[in-house]
Amino acid sequence: MKNKVGALATSIIYQPKAFSIAEFGLIPYQADLKIQHHFPYCEPFLCTPTDTDSFRKKEFMYFNNNWSVVIPMANEADTFHELISVLTSVLEHLESGVVYMVVDNASKDRTLELCQELSSRDSRYKTVWAPENRNVVDAYLAGYRAALEARHEFIIEMDAGFSHDPRALPMFLRVLNEGNDCAFGSRNINGGSNADSPFRRRFISSFGTFLANLFLGTRMKDMTSGYQGFRWYVVEAFLENGLQSKAHFYQTEIRYLLRNSRYMEVPIHYRAPSPSVSDKAMKDSIRTLWYYFIKHRFGNQPEIKIDFNYKIKSS
């Protein structure tokens, strides 16, 4: 199986007549397939449009196996083993993937100990101990740096505690393998939901998306979700760019800054861990939104520009 340019630069366009969700809801069947190359200088795809039986096999569905997922872990002891069980089933199904579990001083239970025990017996799980973290954004960025240093091609961010379903990971990989720079989780498109969250959280998320699109000129269906994935050079770009937000609004900030990149929204199911958002996080959201509104309306409309020439990470 090839792991470089030709496979990564190929997208699959199909009109499905039916869709199997038996294996994480991703493997299409009874589909009319057409292969389209985004980059004319790339190598041919691994199977032909008529080779639908081979295409249904998972080794043809996930072209690049060098991917990772970043998960900040704070006070997750109660759901740790259940989460790891589901994550492991996904990794084994895909026969690939590395998990970076980020723990800092915000965690007061046995989460760090559990992560270190898991890392000692399973090399697919890496514990990132980051006591220097000052806020939740630092935790995410610490995980991104660790994954980037390990030279993963795709890096996906998700929350612990089953706020995000690990079984959606293959959908993010599919979007990134089809040539997109970013895959943004969305609760507000067909197939997504926010139903398991309290009304207050659903309202804050929906109203936040409305305000962000109104004031920042974006057009995404969900601007506040934290389930998202990127190619390595996108992660490198926003780490170098720096971020204003110090709380969960940073996910909206990233989507605004990457609004002109190649992206797709991926349907996700979200379950809020708590019915409220802290006053500190709300103040950070208002401050950051106002900062970018002024910049967007009267300044130079800041963005992270992605080089659309395909990049290959040297091995």
Number of C-alpha atoms within 10 A of each C-alpha: 10 14 12 15 19 19 23 25 24 22 20 16 13 12 11 12 10 10 13 12 10 8 12 15 13 18 17 21 16 14 15 14 19 13 16 15 19 15 15 10 10 16 16 15 20 16 13 13 14 12 11 16 10 14 19 16 12 15 14 16 20 21 25 23 20 15 21 28 24 28 23 23 25 22 17 20 19 12 13 18 13 13 16 17 10 14 18 18 13 20 18 10 13 16 12 15 20 20 25 24 26 27 25 22 14 15 14 12 13 14 22 24 13 15 24 17 13 17 17 12 9 10 10 16 22 21 23 22 18 15 12 11 17 13 15 18 19 18 26 22 19 24 28 25 15 17 25 19 11 12 17 20 20 27 29 26 24 22 17 21 21 18 18 21 19 22 17 19 25 21 20 24 25 20 23 28 23 21 21 20 23 27 23 27 30 27 25 21 15 10 11 15 17 19 13 14 18 15 13 13 19 21 12 15 17 19 14 20 21 18 14 25 18 12 15 22 15 19 14 20 17 25 29 26 22 22 27 21 30 24 23 24 18 21 22 15 14 17 14 10 12 8 15 18 23 17 19 20 25 22 20 23 23 18 24 23 21 22 19 13 18 14 19 17 19 25 21 24 21 23 18 17 14 11 11 13 12 9 9 10 15 15 13 19 22 13 15 20 23 15 13 21 18 14 14 16 12 9 10 9 15 12 18 18 14 14 10 9 7 13 11 12 11 5 4
